[in-house]
Every structure is written in structure tokens, then in C-alpha cells.
Amino acid sequence: MEKVRFGIVGCGNMGSSHAKNFLAGKIQNGRITAVCDVNPIKFKYFEENFGDTIKYFTSAEEMFKSGECDVVMICTPHYDHPPLAILALDCGLNCI
């Protein structure tokens, strides 16, 4: 079975927490292929644990249109969820 490609929007506490599940092998048929945060300093955890095996974005729209992911995990503050989810869905992505 081909692995599902996940993108994470929001690289703070929640985004890093979800990424730990991938590192622990808890998402058997999934892999993180892209992350996005408006603050590139938040990429540090991902750079240390995933290095250059994933793509880094500071624009959610750019990540959604990149073709790097099949599913988007929105890990931003709750008030950002609706516009990000709508944008992801409009780009043909599944959204969590």
C-alpha cells in the first residue's frame, strides 16, 4: 500500500505533538512530506527530526498547491481552522 502524504499547518505544540506519532510509527501508512508555519523559527523541531526529507513552507496556500501532500492536518489556533480548511478543500486536499 502506498503511504499517504501528510502536510502539517502549524509547527507549534500541536503540530510537533502530531509529528511525534509519525516518528513513533503510530501512523503506519502515512508520512509527513510538508510542514507550514508563518514563523520559520518553529521549523526547528522538524528540521532536527525530519531534516531535508520534508518540504518547508511559510504560506499554507503555497503548500496546498505544491502537490506535496494528500492530507492536511491543521494545527493552528482554532480561529484559523475554517479559512485554512476551506482553502485546503478547494485545493482538492483531505483535511483533518
Secondary structure, 3 states (H helix, E strand, C coil): CCCEEEEEECCCHHHHHHHHHHHCCCCCCEEEEEEECCCHHHHHHHHHHHHHHCEEECCHHHHHHCCCCCEEEECCCHHHHHHHHHHHHHCCCEEC
